């Protein structure tokens, strides 16, 4: 089943994001290579594709897992969590309707 991971950043998280980004992307690329990643990306803090020093307020990931427990475990072990980038991660089942 698909699960949405809504991740909310701590204030001033940009430097932590930059440091942990390679490890964070490696995990997402592994999901992509397994055909289990629907989408993933950061949420800019301002209305711009490149927010610069304004940074990001969080991330959204939609991926396939065997269960909610597995999706939560994936979220909990994210390098952004370990680096203190994410203040909170909410994981919910997601039903793909379109396209």
Number of C-alpha atoms within 10 A of each C-alpha: 14 20 24 22 22 18 23 19 23 16 12 14 20 17 12 17 22 12 14 18 14 11 13 17 15 12 15 19 15 12 16 15 10 10 11 17 19 15 12 17 12 16 20 17 16 13 8 10 10 12 13 12 10 14 20 22 20 22 17 17 19 22 22 21 18 10 13 17 11 13 22 17 12 14 20 16 12 18 22 23 19 12 14 15 26 24 14 16 19 12 21 15 17 14 10 11 5 4 3
